Amino acid sequence: MTASLEVVETTVTARRPLDVAMSLQPLQRGKGDPCHRRTADGAIWRTSVQKSGPVTYRLTQIDRHSVRCQAWGAGAPELAAGLGRLVGEHDECADFAPDHPILVEAHRRFPHLRLGRTDRVLEALVPAILEQRVHGIAAFAAWRHLVWKFGAPAPGPAPDGMRLPPTADVWRRVPSWEFHRANVDPGRSRAIVRCAQVADRLEKIVDLPREEANRRLMSIPGVGVWTAAEVSQRALGDPDALSVGDYHLAAMVGWSLLGKPLDDAGMVEYLAPLQPHRQRAVRLLEVSGHAVKPKFGPRTTVVDHSWH
């Protein structure tokens, strides 16, 4: 912990209500995420590596419309300049008009749901790759292991245990056996290294239209529709990025809105009228407590790749 850095402070006041904890919740990769912490006073602490350098930042909710940010490190001014985008100040949903009663009620109850964007592609892409085709418990454990091993200490007065996410240069150099120790199979580790090798090009997709951004993401072997959507949701704040191919999502949408499971094709067809706000609909189901998926049979086994 380095507490001697100068703090950069800024405040965002939005026209519409916002909730910083709700907006940033999708950025947390499990309860022990070294890059994300919520402290007892309600503050959200996060770390990032901006184009200008590393940053630790602390977000606090002042009132229903205002958020205060304190940031430390070389990337603090850049982070502060993008604070509005991060907390979803510019997220507009005036044309979101669901007709299902559950979504109508959720939209009414949660007008402060804002879909923010980090503008940091690799920081969303690596954990998304780690979460491909494995149990969330295993993916979060791998993320913790790798960040602790290869992430640098967080600048400023960060809570104990916080680390910076590794940079592209670091990800490129992670030995294969270290991925193995983190229970990451060769397919996912190769995809991470490939993405890190072209990180400069990938970071530029934040300025592209959604379709072109997704095309560039999916041009990398190992990055498919699901992974691109997960990145678009977090790095680009795309309100329509639907995670097609998710193990639970289609069934959850079906059970929650129709009382029966759907497959991916059925989910895409059913949610088509909600474009360009399909991800917003999913998030409303989640935050409102209406996301339902009955459990049948035993829990999915956590596969251990590290022993062989």
C-alpha positions, 0 to 999 in steps of 0.5 A, a space after each residue: 500500500 502506497 498512501 502518499 500519492 496525491 488524490 484527484 477528486 471529482 463529482 458527477 451529477 446526473 440528470 437521471 437517478 443513478 446507483 454506483 454500486 448497481 452500475 459497477 456490480 458486473 465488473 466484480 469477478 467473484 467476492 474475492 476479486 483483488 481489483 474490486 472491493 466494497 468496504 463497510 462504509 459503502 464505498 466501492 474501491 477499484 483498480 485499473 490500468 488506464 492508457 496513462 498508467 495505473 489507478 486506484 479509485 474510490 466511489 461513494 454515492 452522495 445522493 440519488 443523482 451524484 457520485 464522488 470519486 477519489 483516485 490515486 496514481 498516474 491514471 487518476 486524471 484519465 479515470 476522473 475524466 471518464 467517470 461519467 461514462 463509468 457510472 452510466 451518466 450518458 446511458 439513455 433508455 427513453 426508447 426502452 418500452 417492454 410490455 411484459 409486466 415483470 419488466 415493466 414493473 422492474 423498469 419502474 422500480 429501478 430507474 437508477 439502473 445505469 449501464 456504464 462502460 470502463 473503456 478498458 477492453 483487455 481488463 474485461 476480456 481476460 476474465 471473460 475468457 477465464 469464465 468460458 465453459 467452466 464453473 464460476 467458482 473455478 473462473 473466479 479462483 483463477 482470476 484471483 490467483 493470476 492477479 495476485 501472482 502477476 498484478 502490481 500493488 495498487 497505488 494510493 490508500 487501497 484496502 489491504 489485498 487489492 492489486 492492479 490487473 496485469 497489463 497486456 505485456 505481463 499477460 503475454 509473458 505469463 508462462 504456460 505452467 502458471 496458467 496450469 497452476 491457476 487451473 486454466 486449460 491450454 485453450 483459454 490460456 492461449 486465447 488470453 495470450 493471443 488477445 494480449 499480443 494484439 491488445 493495442 488494436 483491441 483497445 481501439 474498439 471503444 471508438 467503433 460502432 458496435 457491429 465492427 467492435 464485435 467483429 474485431 473481438 471475434 476475429 481473435 481465435 478463442 473469442 466467440 459470441 458469448 465472450 464478445 458480449 461479456 466484453 461489450 457489456 462492461 467495456 463498451 456499456 452496450 445495452 443490447 449485448 446479449 450473452 448468447 451461449 451462456 450456460 444459464 441465461 436462456 433458461 433463466 430468461 424463459 423461466 422468468 418471463 414465460 414460466 418455461 425454459 428457452 434455448 439460445 435460439 428461443 431467447 434471441 427470438 423472444 427478446 428481439 422486440 426489445 432491441 437495442 435493450 436486451 442486456 438492459 432487460 436481463 439486468 433488470 431481471 437480475 437486480 429486481 430479484 425476478 431472475 428465476 431458474 429452477 434447480 434440477 439435479 446435482 450442482 455442476 462439478 468444478 473441473 480441476 485442470 491443474 493436476 495433470 
